[in-house]
């Protein structure tokens, strides 16, 4: 659970880093099955962190 503004910032920064890694992976991985296998962990973690952000108190 995100408890304060600093934790929120860190989480948002991590989401951005993971999204950048996915964008890079999409450029370099030409085989769709390999992309899916490599990207699925990043996507799951992004989804988890975004849900945490949405549920965080103001």
Phi, psi and omega in degrees: 000137179278121188259339184206178183296325179295316178295324177297314180299316179299317180295316178296323177295318178296319177301314180298319178296316179295321178296321177295320178296320177296318179299318178295314180300321180296326179286323188265338182262111184270341180271117183302323180293320178292321178299312181300316180297318181284327187274338189301322178294317177298315182296318179297319181291320176300313179302316180297315181291322178295321176297320177298318178297315182296328182271355184288143178291157179284000000 
